[in-house]
Amino acid sequence: MLQQNAPLRRRGRPSDAEVEQPPRKRPVVPRPIDDVRFDGFSHWPEHIEPKQRCRNCIKSYTRISCMKCNMPLCLSKEKNCFIKFHNQ
């Protein structure tokens, strides 16, 4: 026999209407001031883990960061955002 007051059990992933999730917020990384950025002194590339999105072109990921500015920037044969960022 069927139970008339049995709770309805749903299968699968809950829909967005059933579960509310807070909006994601990424931490804001401030850019260095222009006097530091363009001073041309001690800006050296360093290898970082994990890879991060380039702060200059924002389209690609990189494993290179400026030691002084602490900004992940592309540095490859095809694209050199490291130089562009420090000379614009």
N, C-alpha and C positions, 0 to 999 in steps of 0.2 A: 504494500500500500504506500501511497505517496503521503508525505507529511505536508500539511497545508501551511504551516508557519515556519518552515525550514528557512534559514538564512540563505540568501542568494550568493553563491561563491563565484567570483569572476576569475577568469583565467587570463594569463598573459601580462604584458606590461601595462601598468596603469596609465591612463591618459593624462595629458597636461592639466586638464580641468580638475582632476582628482588630487593631484599632488602639486602644491605650489613650492617653487624653488626660488630662493632669493637671487636677484640678478648678480652676475659675476662682475667683479670690479678688479681691474688690474692695477697694481701699484704704479704710481707715476714716478718716473725716473727723471729728475731734473737734468737739463743740459748744463754743461759748464759755462761759466760766463765767458764772453768773447775775448777778454784779456788773456785768459788761460788757454782758451781754445786755439787762438791764433799766435801765441807767443813763440812757437817753433822750438821749444826747449823741452826735452825729456818725454816726447810723445813716442812711445815704443809699443809695437804690437806684441801681444802675449796670447798664448793659447788658453782657451777657457773650456770648461765642461759644465753643463751640457750646452749644446749649440743654442744660440739665441737669435732673434730677428734683428737684422741690421737696422740701426737707428737713423741711417741716412736715406737709404732707398726704400726701406720697409717691405720690400718684395721678397727678399731672400733671407736665408738663415746663414749664420756664420759661427765659426769657432775662434775668431780673432777679436780681441778687445784692446783698446788703448789703455796702457797702464796708468797714465796720468788722468785722463778724462773718465775712465771707467765706462766707456761706451762700446758696445759690440758693433763692429764695422766690417764690411766686406773687404777682403784683400785677396784678390786672385788675378790670374792672367787676363780674364775677360773684364773684370770690374774692380775698380780700386776706390771704394768709398772712403777708405782710410785717409787717402791724400785729399780727396774732394772735401771731406768734412773739416779738415784742418786748414784748407786754403780758400774756402768760399768767402 
